[in-house]
Amino acid sequence: MKWIFFSALICLLSSICETATSQPKLVKLWQTDSVLKVPESVLFDPAGRVLYESNIGGTDPWAKDGNGSIGKVGLNGKIINVDWVTGLDAPKGMGIFKNNLYAADIDQVRVIDISKAAIVQSIPVEGATGLNDITVDRNGVVYVSDSRMKKVHKIENGKATVLLENLQSPNGLFIKGDVLYVLDNGGMYRVEKNKSLTKIADGMDGGTDGIENVTGNDFLVSCWAGSIWYVHADGTKDHLLDTRDQKMNSADIGYDVMSKIVYVPTFWRNSIIAYELK
């Protein structure tokens, strides 16, 4: 009887230890056809059950050439419409609030009516030259980074103001409740109420790009050069993906919290790859 009890206890402890020490991993599910037009960002829309992706549409990611567009992709990887909405320059990060899709487009934020599939407003950001990522809070306030001018702007009631400045190379943004997180030059930071930055993690080279919340205070962070990191609440991190040797980028990722699927835009490879987070 004692032997059975101790054997069961050992098995239980081993199972607990294995679970506690297991590292998250990404398992590839599918990849779209390579017909997208330099996809920089992917956004999962839980209401519409669809993916939106931003097409830069040219060889210069910062050109005001009118070649940019927003595409729609099914959750099975089938492309619905490469050019769902046209008339943009070089769109990058996106965010959704109610029926509006917001897209960062060099020096302005485009507001797209989802039901109409049309741009209904363009919000200028004074002095901006490199608007990059967007996040929208529960009240509809838009936050957008300017990587070139090293700032983060806040857009409220259609008017943009500077929230943060004198950064290094800000890109990815994520708002969780009332807390804003920003990626800047290989690091992940929490923005405090006094606008100071608290470092969560660093050492993620290759151009920190996209940030998504997994659960609690755990996050996924992508680096443009071809890396994805899992950042734990305590600041420790696991390297989940490295495609740099393949010269395959991993730009501004999207994430479906419920299915735990990560959507990765490959930029110059003109496709999106879906991975399950395990």
KETOR-287135 format. One record per atom (N, C-alpha, C): x, y, z; residue number from 1. Coordinates in nm, 3 decimals, decimal comma. Layout:
BEGIN
X	Y	Z	NUM
...
This chain:
BEGIN
0,083	-0,120	0,000	1
0,000	0,000	0,000	1
0,087	0,126	0,000	1
0,192	0,125	0,085	2
0,282	0,240	0,090	2
0,351	0,260	-0,044	2
0,389	0,147	-0,106	3
0,459	0,155	-0,236	3
0,370	0,221	-0,341	3
0,241	0,183	-0,341	4
0,146	0,240	-0,437	4
0,130	0,389	-0,413	4
0,121	0,427	-0,283	5
0,103	0,568	-0,249	5
0,222	0,652	-0,296	5
0,344	0,604	-0,264	6
0,464	0,679	-0,302	6
0,483	0,682	-0,453	6
0,447	0,575	-0,522	7
0,457	0,573	-0,668	7
0,364	0,676	-0,729	7
0,241	0,683	-0,675	8
0,145	0,781	-0,725	8
0,192	0,923	-0,698	8
0,253	0,944	-0,580	9
0,303	1,076	-0,544	9
0,416	1,119	-0,636	9
0,506	1,025	-0,666	10
0,618	1,055	-0,755	10
0,568	1,091	-0,895	10
0,469	1,017	-0,943	11
0,413	1,045	-1,076	11
0,349	1,183	-1,079	11
0,278	1,218	-0,971	12
0,212	1,347	-0,963	12
0,314	1,460	-0,963	12
0,418	1,445	-0,882	13
0,522	1,548	-0,874	13
0,596	1,562	-1,007	13
0,619	1,451	-1,074	14
0,688	1,455	-1,202	14
0,605	1,528	-1,306	14
0,472	1,502	-1,301	15
0,382	1,568	-1,394	15
0,379	1,719	-1,371	15
0,375	1,758	-1,243	16
0,374	1,899	-1,208	16
0,502	1,967	-1,253	16
0,615	1,903	-1,228	17
0,745	1,961	-1,266	17
0,756	1,975	-1,418	17
0,708	1,872	-1,490	18
0,716	1,875	-1,635	18
0,633	1,990	-1,692	18
0,512	2,009	-1,633	19
0,425	2,117	-1,678	19
0,486	2,253	-1,648	19
0,547	2,265	-1,529	20
0,604	2,393	-1,487	20
0,724	2,432	-1,570	20
0,799	2,330	-1,619	21
0,923	2,359	-1,690	21
0,908	2,354	-1,842	21
0,790	2,314	-1,891	22
0,772	2,303	-2,035	22
0,773	2,442	-2,098	22
0,843	2,454	-2,210	23
0,854	2,581	-2,280	23
0,745	2,592	-2,386	23
0,684	2,709	-2,398	24
0,586	2,727	-2,506	24
0,652	2,703	-2,641	24
0,572	2,660	-2,738	25
0,626	2,639	-2,872	25
0,520	2,674	-2,976	25
0,565	2,696	-3,099	26
0,477	2,727	-3,209	26
0,475	2,609	-3,307	26
0,354	2,568	-3,345	27
0,337	2,458	-3,440	27
0,268	2,514	-3,565	27
0,332	2,500	-3,679	28
0,278	2,557	-3,803	28
0,149	2,487	-3,844	28
0,048	2,569	-3,880	29
-0,081	2,517	-3,925	29
-0,100	2,534	-4,075	29
-0,074	2,653	-4,127	30
-0,092	2,677	-4,268	30
-0,015	2,801	-4,312	30
-0,007	2,818	-4,442	31
0,056	2,936	-4,500	31
-0,025	2,978	-4,623	31
-0,052	3,107	-4,637	32
-0,128	3,153	-4,753	32
-0,044	3,144	-4,879	32
-0,110	3,159	-4,992	33
-0,038	3,175	-5,117	33
0,042	3,305	-5,111	33
0,150	3,310	-5,185	34
0,239	3,428	-5,182	34
0,194	3,533	-5,283	34
0,072	3,582	-5,264	35
0,016	3,680	-5,357	35
-0,018	3,811	-5,286	35
0,014	3,821	-5,157	36
-0,008	3,946	-5,085	36
0,098	4,046	-5,128	36
0,081	4,171	-5,089	37
0,167	4,277	-5,142	37
0,250	4,343	-5,032	37
0,352	4,268	-4,989	38
0,438	4,309	-4,878	38
0,353	4,331	-4,752	38
0,298	4,222	-4,696	39
0,214	4,233	-4,576	39
0,296	4,269	-4,453	39
0,262	4,381	-4,389	40
0,338	4,427	-4,273	40
0,271	4,389	-4,142	40
0,138	4,385	-4,141	41
0,066	4,361	-4,017	41
-0,055	4,271	-4,041	41
-0,087	4,190	-3,939	42
-0,208	4,107	-3,943	42
-0,289	4,137	-3,819	42
-0,420	4,152	-3,836	43
-0,510	4,179	-3,725	43
-0,624	4,080	-3,727	43
-0,642	4,008	-3,617	44
-0,754	3,914	-3,604	44
-0,877	3,990	-3,557	44
-0,988	3,973	-3,630	45
-1,114	4,036	-3,595	45
-1,207	3,930	-3,536	45
-1,223	3,926	-3,404	46
-1,305	3,821	-3,342	46
-1,453	3,832	-3,378	46
-1,501	3,953	-3,405	47
-1,642	3,970	-3,440	47
-1,670	3,921	-3,582	47
-1,586	3,959	-3,674	48
-1,604	3,920	-3,813	48
-1,547	3,785	-3,847	48
-1,470	3,725	-3,754	49
-1,405	3,596	-3,776	49
-1,325	3,599	-3,907	49
-1,239	3,700	-3,916	50
-1,159	3,719	-4,037	50
-1,027	3,785	-3,998	50
-0,930	3,780	-4,088	51
-0,803	3,848	-4,069	51
-0,796	3,967	-4,163	51
-0,748	4,079	-4,111	52
-0,714	4,193	-4,195	52
-0,562	4,200	-4,203	52
-0,511	4,232	-4,320	53
-0,366	4,245	-4,334	53
-0,335	4,370	-4,415	53
-0,228	4,438	-4,375	54
-0,192	4,564	-4,441	54
-0,085	4,539	-4,546	54
-0,113	4,582	-4,669	55
-0,019	4,567	-4,781	55
0,055	4,697	-4,805	55
0,186	4,695	-4,791	56
0,266	4,814	-4,823	56
0,262	4,841	-4,972	56
0,269	4,734	-5,050	57
0,243	4,746	-5,193	57
0,356	4,801	-5,278	57
0,479	4,803	-5,227	58
0,591	4,854	-5,307	58
0,723	4,817	-5,243	58
0,831	4,860	-5,305	59
0,964	4,826	-5,254	59
1,013	4,922	-5,147	59
0,948	5,037	-5,134	60
0,985	5,134	-5,032	60
0,875	5,137	-4,925	60
0,904	5,086	-4,804	61
0,802	5,079	-4,699	61
0,754	5,214	-4,648	61
0,818	5,324	-4,690	62
0,779	5,457	-4,642	62
0,741	5,551	-4,755	62
0,709	5,497	-4,871	63
0,677	5,581	-4,986	63
0,529	5,620	-4,988	63
0,503	5,747	-5,013	64
0,366	5,793	-5,030	64
0,331	5,780	-5,178	64
0,300	5,657	-5,217	65
0,283	5,628	-5,359	65
0,142	5,583	-5,396	65
0,053	5,573	-5,298	66
-0,083	5,531	-5,327	66
-0,099	5,383	-5,360	66
0,008	5,305	-5,338	67
0,004	5,163	-5,374	67
-0,043	5,072	-5,260	67
-0,066	5,129	-5,142	68
-0,102	5,048	-5,027	68
-0,248	5,006	-5,026	68
-0,275	4,898	-4,953	69
-0,413	4,849	-4,942	69
-0,428	4,764	-4,815	69
-0,553	4,734	-4,783	70
-0,585	4,641	-4,675	70
-0,650	4,519	-4,738	70
-0,603	4,400	-4,699	71
-0,660	4,277	-4,752	71
-0,737	4,200	-4,647	71
-0,816	4,103	-4,693	72
-0,892	4,015	-4,603	72
-0,852	3,871	-4,631	72
-0,829	3,796	-4,522	73
-0,789	3,655	-4,532	73
-0,875	3,573	-4,437	73
-0,920	3,457	-4,483	74
-0,999	3,368	-4,399	74
-0,915	3,301	-4,293	74
-0,980	3,252	-4,189	75
-0,908	3,186	-4,079	75
-0,853	3,050	-4,120	75
-0,887	3,005	-4,240	76
-0,832	2,881	-4,294	76
-0,713	2,906	-4,385	76
-0,674	3,035	-4,398	77
-0,560	3,068	-4,482	77
-0,595	3,102	-4,625	77
-0,723	3,093	-4,660	78
-0,765	3,127	-4,796	78
-0,781	3,279	-4,808	78
-0,723	3,334	-4,912	79
-0,729	3,480	-4,932	79
-0,865	3,518	-4,988	79
-0,933	3,609	-4,918	80
-1,066	3,654	-4,959	80
-1,054	3,767	-5,060	80
-0,971	3,866	-5,028	81
-0,953	3,981	-5,118	81
-0,822	4,050	-5,083	81
-0,727	4,046	-5,173	82
-0,597	4,109	-5,148	82
-0,613	4,260	-5,132	82
-0,696	4,319	-5,215	83
-0,717	4,464	-5,214	83
-0,860	4,497	-5,170	83
-0,893	4,459	-5,049	84
-1,027	4,484	-4,995	84
-1,056	4,634	-4,988	84
-0,959	4,712	-4,940	85
-0,969	4,858	-4,940	85
-0,840	4,913	-4,999	85
-0,851	4,999	-5,098	86
-0,735	5,058	-5,163	86
-0,727	5,207	-5,130	86
-0,627	5,275	-5,190	87
-0,615	5,419	-5,171	87
-0,528	5,459	-5,054	87
-0,452	5,366	-4,999	88
-0,358	5,397	-4,893	88
-0,218	5,407	-4,952	88
-0,122	5,452	-4,870	89
0,016	5,463	-4,918	89
0,099	5,341	-4,877	89
0,134	5,331	-4,750	90
0,213	5,218	-4,701	90
0,163	5,182	-4,561	90
0,042	5,127	-4,551	91
-0,018	5,098	-4,420	91
0,058	4,992	-4,343	91
0,055	5,007	-4,212	92
0,123	4,912	-4,125	92
0,028	4,866	-4,015	92
0,051	4,902	-3,889	93
-0,031	4,852	-3,780	93
-0,177	4,892	-3,788	93
-0,264	4,806	-3,731	94
-0,407	4,830	-3,735	94
-0,472	4,804	-3,599	94
-0,592	4,860	-3,583	95
-0,670	4,837	-3,463	95
-0,818	4,852	-3,496	95
-0,904	4,790	-3,415	96
-1,048	4,795	-3,440	96
-1,119	4,853	-3,318	96
-1,217	4,939	-3,346	97
-1,311	4,984	-3,242	97
-1,448	4,993	-3,306	97
-1,540	4,912	-3,253	98
-1,675	4,902	-3,308	98
-1,668	4,869	-3,457	98
-1,722	4,954	-3,543	99
-1,726	4,922	-3,686	99
-1,612	4,985	-3,765	99
-1,514	5,042	-3,695	100
-1,404	5,110	-3,763	100
-1,273	5,035	-3,750	100
-1,202	5,028	-3,861	101
-1,067	4,974	-3,864	101
-0,971	5,091	-3,881	101
-0,875	5,103	-3,791	102
-0,776	5,212	-3,795	102
-0,645	5,156	-3,849	102
-0,582	5,229	-3,941	103
-0,456	5,184	-4,000	103
-0,355	5,298	-4,000	103
-0,234	5,270	-3,950	104
-0,125	5,368	-3,951	104
-0,070	5,378	-4,093	104
-0,066	5,500	-4,146	105
-0,025	5,516	-4,286	105
0,070	5,636	-4,300	105
0,193	5,617	-4,259	106
0,304	5,712	-4,270	106
0,286	5,838	-4,186	106
0,194	5,926	-4,225	107
0,176	6,051	-4,152	107
0,031	6,078	-4,114	107
-0,052	5,977	-4,132	108
-0,192	5,990	-4,095	108
-0,250	5,854	-4,057	108
-0,359	5,858	-3,985	109
-0,429	5,735	-3,948	109
-0,555	5,727	-4,031	109
-0,567	5,621	-4,108	110
-0,684	5,601	-4,192	110
-0,794	5,533	-4,110	110
-0,915	5,583	-4,124	111
-1,030	5,522	-4,058	111
-1,117	5,456	-4,164	111
-1,132	5,326	-4,153	112
-1,206	5,248	-4,253	112
-1,335	5,196	-4,192	112
-1,446	5,226	-4,256	113
-1,575	5,172	-4,216	113
-1,579	5,027	-4,265	113
-1,582	4,932	-4,171	114
-1,573	4,790	-4,208	114
-1,692	4,746	-4,292	114
-1,811	4,788	-4,256	115
-1,930	4,745	-4,330	115
-1,933	4,802	-4,471	115
-1,877	4,922	-4,489	116
-1,874	4,985	-4,621	116
-1,748	4,951	-4,701	116
-1,646	4,897	-4,633	117
-1,517	4,868	-4,697	117
-1,464	4,993	-4,766	117
-1,463	5,104	-4,691	118
-1,420	5,231	-4,749	118
-1,355	5,320	-4,644	118
-1,258	5,399	-4,688	119
-1,195	5,498	-4,600	119
-1,295	5,611	-4,578	119
-1,328	5,639	-4,453	120
-1,425	5,744	-4,424	120
-1,361	5,866	-4,358	120
-1,234	5,851	-4,316	121
-1,165	5,963	-4,253	121
-1,015	5,939	-4,257	121
-0,939	6,044	-4,268	122
-0,793	6,038	-4,256	122
-0,752	6,141	-4,152	122
-0,694	6,092	-4,042	123
-0,657	6,180	-3,931	123
-0,509	6,214	-3,942	123
-0,474	6,340	-3,970	124
-0,332	6,377	-3,981	124
-0,265	6,378	-3,844	124
-0,139	6,337	-3,842	125
-0,058	6,342	-3,720	125
0,056	6,439	-3,749	125
0,049	6,555	-3,691	126
0,145	6,662	-3,722	126
0,289	6,620	-3,696	126
0,374	6,639	-3,796	127
0,516	6,609	-3,784	127
0,552	6,464	-3,803	127
0,455	6,377	-3,817	128
0,483	6,234	-3,830	128
0,541	6,201	-3,967	128
0,634	6,106	-3,968	129
0,691	6,058	-4,094	129
0,700	5,906	-4,099	129
0,674	5,840	-3,986	130
0,689	5,694	-3,983	130
0,592	5,625	-3,890	130
0,460	5,656	-3,906	131
0,361	5,590	-3,820	131
0,366	5,440	-3,844	131
0,364	5,363	-3,734	132
0,393	5,221	-3,749	132
0,289	5,128	-3,687	132
0,270	5,133	-3,557	133
0,174	5,040	-3,497	133
0,061	5,116	-3,429	133
-0,050	5,044	-3,409	134
-0,170	5,103	-3,350	134
-0,228	5,009	-3,246	134
-0,281	5,066	-3,139	135
-0,365	4,993	-3,046	135
-0,478	5,086	-3,005	135
-0,595	5,029	-2,975	136
-0,713	5,108	-2,941	136
-0,766	5,062	-2,807	136
-0,793	5,157	-2,716	137
-0,842	5,116	-2,584	137
-0,994	5,097	-2,586	137
-1,050	5,059	-2,472	138
-1,192	5,023	-2,464	138
-1,284	5,142	-2,484	138
-1,230	5,263	-2,479	139
-1,310	5,384	-2,502	139
-1,294	5,439	-2,642	139
-1,216	5,372	-2,724	140
-1,197	5,416	-2,861	140
-1,082	5,512	-2,880	140
-1,001	5,532	-2,777	141
-0,883	5,618	-2,790	141
-0,774	5,539	-2,865	141
-0,717	5,601	-2,966	142
-0,618	5,536	-3,052	142
-0,477	5,579	-3,011	142
-0,387	5,483	-3,004	143
-0,246	5,510	-2,977	143
-0,167	5,463	-3,098	143
-0,076	5,547	-3,147	144
0,000	5,513	-3,267	144
0,146	5,554	-3,249	144
0,236	5,464	-3,286	145
0,380	5,492	-3,274	145
0,434	5,553	-3,402	145
0,535	5,637	-3,387	146
0,608	5,694	-3,500	146
0,754	5,653	-3,483	146
0,794	5,550	-3,555	147
0,929	5,495	-3,539	147
1,037	5,593	-3,583	147
1,010	5,670	-3,685	148
1,111	5,763	-3,737	148
1,129	5,885	-3,648	148
1,020	5,938	-3,596	149
1,028	6,058	-3,512	149
1,040	6,024	-3,364	149
1,041	5,893	-3,334	150
1,067	5,843	-3,199	150
0,962	5,890	-3,097	150
0,835	5,882	-3,141	151
0,725	5,927	-3,056	151
0,611	5,826	-3,054	151
0,524	5,844	-2,956	152
0,395	5,775	-2,953	152
0,288	5,883	-2,941	152
0,188	5,877	-3,027	153
0,080	5,975	-3,027	153
-0,049	5,914	-2,973	153
-0,132	6,000	-2,923	154
-0,264	5,962	-2,873	154
-0,369	6,037	-2,954	154
-0,468	5,964	-3,006	155
-0,572	6,026	-3,086	155
-0,706	6,011	-3,014	155
-0,765	6,124	-2,981	156
-0,892	6,126	-2,911	156
-0,983	6,229	-2,976	156
-1,105	6,187	-3,008	157
-1,201	6,275	-3,077	157
-1,143	6,331	-3,206	157
-1,069	6,247	-3,277	158
-1,016	6,286	-3,407	158
-0,896	6,378	-3,405	158
-0,840	6,404	-3,286	159
-0,725	6,494	-3,275	159
-0,606	6,422	-3,214	159
-0,490	6,436	-3,277	160
-0,369	6,368	-3,231	160
-0,284	6,460	-3,144	160
-0,234	6,406	-3,033	161
-0,140	6,476	-2,946	161
-0,024	6,383	-2,913	161
0,089	6,440	-2,875	162
0,207	6,360	-2,840	162
0,191	6,304	-2,699	162
0,206	6,173	-2,686	163
0,200	6,109	-2,555	163
0,341	6,082	-2,501	163
0,428	6,026	-2,586	164
0,565	5,996	-2,548	164
0,659	6,047	-2,657	164
0,775	6,093	-2,617	165
0,875	6,136	-2,714	165
1,015	6,103	-2,664	165
1,114	6,129	-2,747	166
1,254	6,101	-2,714	166
1,278	5,953	-2,687	166
1,206	5,868	-2,760	167
1,230	5,724	-2,752	167
1,343	5,689	-2,848	167
1,368	5,561	-2,868	168
1,477	5,520	-2,957	168
1,425	5,477	-3,094	168
1,336	5,380	-3,096	169
1,275	5,336	-3,222	169
1,144	5,264	-3,190	169
1,045	5,338	-3,139	170
0,921	5,274	-3,093	170
0,842	5,211	-3,208	170
0,784	5,096	-3,179	171
0,702	5,031	-3,280	171
0,578	4,970	-3,215	171
0,583	4,842	-3,177	172
0,466	4,772	-3,129	172
0,401	4,835	-3,006	172
0,267	4,840	-3,009	173
0,190	4,894	-2,898	173
0,080	4,796	-2,861	173
0,049	4,789	-2,731	174
-0,064	4,708	-2,685	174
-0,122	4,771	-2,560	174
-0,254	4,791	-2,560	175
-0,321	4,846	-2,443	175
-0,397	4,733	-2,374	175
-0,371	4,715	-2,245	176
-0,438	4,610	-2,165	176
-0,506	4,680	-2,048	176
-0,638	4,694	-2,057	177
-0,707	4,773	-1,957	177
-0,668	4,918	-1,972	177
-0,608	4,972	-1,866	178
-0,559	5,111	-1,870	178
-0,407	5,118	-1,885	178
-0,344	5,004	-1,909	179
-0,197	4,999	-1,914	179
-0,150	4,985	-2,059	179
-0,064	5,076	-2,099	180
-0,008	5,074	-2,234	180
0,131	5,013	-2,231	180
0,157	4,922	-2,325	181
0,289	4,862	-2,341	181
0,346	4,907	-2,475	181
0,477	4,928	-2,479	182
0,542	4,973	-2,601	182
0,672	4,895	-2,623	182
0,698	4,862	-2,748	183
0,825	4,800	-2,787	183
0,917	4,910	-2,839	183
1,041	4,908	-2,791	184
1,134	5,012	-2,833	184
1,276	4,956	-2,837	184
1,331	4,943	-2,957	185
1,472	4,909	-2,975	185
1,513	4,783	-2,900	185
1,437	4,675	-2,919	186
1,473	4,547	-2,859	186
1,418	4,522	-2,721	186
1,345	4,618	-2,666	187
1,290	4,604	-2,532	187
1,140	4,618	-2,529	187
1,080	4,564	-2,422	188
0,937	4,579	-2,398	188
0,920	4,658	-2,269	188
0,834	4,761	-2,274	189
0,820	4,852	-2,160	189
0,672	4,874	-2,125	189
0,648	4,897	-1,999	190
0,516	4,939	-1,952	190
0,518	5,089	-1,931	190
0,417	5,158	-1,982	191
0,408	5,303	-1,968	191
0,333	5,335	-1,838	191
0,398	5,407	-1,749	192
0,337	5,441	-1,621	192
0,250	5,566	-1,636	192
0,171	5,595	-1,534	193
0,079	5,709	-1,540	193
0,153	5,843	-1,555	193
0,277	5,849	-1,505	194
0,355	5,972	-1,519	194
0,436	5,973	-1,649	194
0,407	5,877	-1,737	195
0,469	5,862	-1,870	195
0,612	5,809	-1,866	195
0,657	5,768	-1,749	196
0,788	5,702	-1,743	196
0,772	5,558	-1,793	196
0,883	5,496	-1,830	197
0,880	5,361	-1,884	197
0,944	5,263	-1,786	197
0,877	5,152	-1,762	198
0,932	5,045	-1,679	198
0,967	4,928	-1,769	198
1,093	4,888	-1,769	199
1,137	4,779	-1,857	199
1,085	4,645	-1,808	199
1,022	4,572	-1,900	200
0,974	4,436	-1,871	200
1,077	4,334	-1,917	200
1,127	4,352	-2,039	201
1,226	4,259	-2,095	201
1,305	4,331	-2,204	201
1,427	4,284	-2,229	202
1,506	4,340	-2,339	202
1,585	4,228	-2,405	202
1,677	4,264	-2,493	203
1,759	4,163	-2,561	203
1,691	4,096	-2,678	203
1,583	4,157	-2,730	204
1,513	4,100	-2,846	204
1,555	4,179	-2,969	204
1,665	4,139	-3,029	205
1,720	4,217	-3,140	205
1,647	4,185	-3,270	205
1,676	4,264	-3,371	206
1,617	4,242	-3,502	206
1,494	4,326	-3,528	206
1,474	4,432	-3,448	207
1,363	4,523	-3,471	207
1,233	4,476	-3,409	207
1,218	4,497	-3,278	208
1,093	4,460	-3,211	208
0,975	4,525	-3,283	208
0,875	4,443	-3,317	209
0,771	4,488	-3,410	209
0,631	4,473	-3,354	209
0,582	4,350	-3,340	210
0,445	4,327	-3,295	210
0,439	4,275	-3,153	210
0,331	4,310	-3,081	211
0,312	4,263	-2,943	211
0,167	4,223	-2,923	211
0,146	4,106	-2,863	212
0,012	4,055	-2,836	212
0,009	3,993	-2,696	212
-0,101	4,011	-2,627	213
-0,120	3,955	-2,494	213
-0,170	3,811	-2,504	213
-0,102	3,720	-2,435	214
-0,141	3,579	-2,438	214
-0,241	3,550	-2,326	214
-0,197	3,573	-2,203	215
-0,282	3,554	-2,086	215
-0,217	3,625	-1,969	215
-0,295	3,677	-1,876	216
-0,236	3,749	-1,764	216
-0,145	3,858	-1,813	216
-0,020	3,854	-1,766	217
0,080	3,950	-1,813	217
0,189	3,883	-1,896	217
0,152	3,775	-1,963	218
0,241	3,710	-2,059	218
0,211	3,764	-2,199	218
0,318	3,786	-2,277	219
0,302	3,846	-2,410	219
0,384	3,771	-2,515	219
0,342	3,788	-2,639	220
0,421	3,747	-2,754	220
0,479	3,872	-2,818	220
0,606	3,865	-2,856	221
0,673	3,978	-2,920	221
0,741	3,928	-3,047	221
0,714	3,995	-3,158	222
0,781	3,958	-3,283	222
0,888	4,061	-3,317	222
0,991	4,014	-3,384	223
1,098	4,102	-3,434	223
1,099	4,091	-3,586	223
1,104	4,204	-3,651	224
1,091	4,210	-3,796	224
1,189	4,119	-3,869	224
1,310	4,105	-3,817	225
1,414	4,028	-3,887	225
1,381	3,879	-3,897	225
1,290	3,830	-3,808	226
1,252	3,690	-3,815	226
1,259	3,616	-3,683	226
1,206	3,676	-3,576	227
1,206	3,611	-3,445	227
1,074	3,638	-3,373	227
1,032	3,539	-3,294	228
0,917	3,558	-3,206	228
0,956	3,509	-3,067	228
0,924	3,592	-2,968	229
0,957	3,563	-2,829	229
0,830	3,552	-2,746	229
0,836	3,464	-2,645	230
0,732	3,458	-2,543	230
0,789	3,527	-2,420	230
0,728	3,638	-2,381	231
0,776	3,714	-2,265	231
0,684	3,685	-2,147	231
0,741	3,625	-2,043	232
0,665	3,593	-1,923	232
0,646	3,717	-1,836	232
0,550	3,707	-1,744	233
0,517	3,822	-1,658	233
0,637	3,870	-1,578	233
0,728	3,779	-1,546	234
0,845	3,817	-1,466	234
0,960	3,871	-1,550	234
0,938	3,882	-1,682	235
1,041	3,937	-1,770	235
1,130	3,833	-1,835	235
1,123	3,709	-1,789	236
1,198	3,604	-1,857	236
1,132	3,577	-1,992	236
1,209	3,521	-2,085	237
1,154	3,503	-2,219	237
1,204	3,373	-2,282	237
1,123	3,319	-2,373	238
1,157	3,200	-2,450	238
1,156	3,237	-2,598	238
1,255	3,186	-2,669	239
1,265	3,213	-2,813	239
1,186	3,105	-2,887	239
1,073	3,143	-2,946	240
0,984	3,044	-3,007	240
1,009	3,022	-3,155	240
1,057	3,123	-3,224	241
1,073	3,113	-3,369	241
1,193	3,193	-3,414	241
1,271	3,136	-3,506	242
1,386	3,208	-3,563	242
1,399	3,169	-3,709	242
1,357	3,259	-3,796	243
1,363	3,234	-3,940	243
1,460	3,329	-4,010	243
1,553	3,383	-3,932	244
1,647	3,480	-3,989	244
1,738	3,417	-4,092	244
1,782	3,292	-4,069	245
1,869	3,226	-4,166	245
1,797	3,203	-4,299	245
1,663	3,190	-4,292	246
1,584	3,171	-4,413	246
1,548	3,304	-4,479	246
1,594	3,414	-4,414	247
1,560	3,548	-4,461	247
1,408	3,566	-4,474	247
1,337	3,511	-4,375	248
1,191	3,523	-4,370	248
1,154	3,611	-4,252	248
1,093	3,726	-4,281	249
1,059	3,821	-4,176	249
0,938	3,776	-4,095	249
0,928	3,829	-3,975	250
0,810	3,810	-3,890	250
0,774	3,948	-3,838	250
0,688	4,017	-3,913	251
0,658	4,156	-3,882	251
0,552	4,166	-3,772	251
0,451	4,250	-3,790	252
0,353	4,280	-3,686	252
0,248	4,169	-3,676	252
0,264	4,081	-3,578	253
0,181	3,962	-3,565	253
0,039	3,994	-3,517	253
-0,053	3,900	-3,547	254
-0,187	3,901	-3,491	254
-0,204	3,778	-3,404	254
-0,306	3,779	-3,317	255
-0,323	3,666	-3,225	255
-0,470	3,646	-3,192	255
-0,514	3,521	-3,196	256
-0,648	3,482	-3,154	256
-0,635	3,417	-3,017	256
-0,680	3,487	-2,914	257
-0,665	3,440	-2,777	257
-0,737	3,308	-2,753	257
-0,857	3,293	-2,808	258
-0,937	3,175	-2,782	258
-0,877	3,049	-2,842	258
-0,832	3,056	-2,967	259
-0,777	2,937	-3,033	259
-0,626	2,927	-3,018	259
-0,564	3,030	-2,961	260
-0,419	3,035	-2,941	260
-0,343	3,022	-3,073	260
-0,390	3,094	-3,172	261
-0,325	3,092	-3,303	261
-0,257	3,225	-3,328	261
-0,130	3,219	-3,370	262
-0,050	3,337	-3,401	262
-0,043	3,351	-3,552	262
-0,068	3,472	-3,602	263
-0,065	3,498	-3,745	263
0,054	3,588	-3,776	263
0,144	3,538	-3,861	264
0,271	3,606	-3,886	264
0,282	3,654	-4,031	264
0,291	3,786	-4,052	265
0,313	3,838	-4,187	265
0,461	3,827	-4,223	265
0,490	3,775	-4,340	266
0,630	3,749	-4,377	266
0,693	3,860	-4,460	266
0,623	3,973	-4,474	267
0,676	4,091	-4,541	267
0,716	4,059	-4,685	267
0,845	4,055	-4,716	268
0,890	4,037	-4,855	268
0,848	3,903	-4,914	268
0,814	3,804	-4,831	269
0,770	3,673	-4,883	269
0,622	3,674	-4,924	269
0,553	3,784	-4,894	270
0,417	3,806	-4,944	270
0,314	3,700	-4,901	270
0,330	3,652	-4,779	271
0,235	3,553	-4,728	271
0,215	3,572	-4,579	271
0,116	3,499	-4,525	272
0,092	3,493	-4,382	272
0,102	3,348	-4,339	272
0,169	3,325	-4,228	273
0,181	3,191	-4,172	273
0,109	3,186	-4,038	273
0,029	3,080	-4,019	274
-0,042	3,062	-3,893	274
0,026	2,953	-3,811	274
0,046	2,982	-3,682	275
0,105	2,885	-3,590	275
0,013	2,870	-3,468	275
0,004	2,749	-3,418	276
-0,067	2,730	-3,291	276
0,032	2,740	-3,177	276
-0,002	2,817	-3,074	277
0,082	2,831	-2,957	277
0,048	2,719	-2,860	277
0,145	2,637	-2,830	278
0,124	2,522	-2,739	278
0,208	2,537	-2,614	278
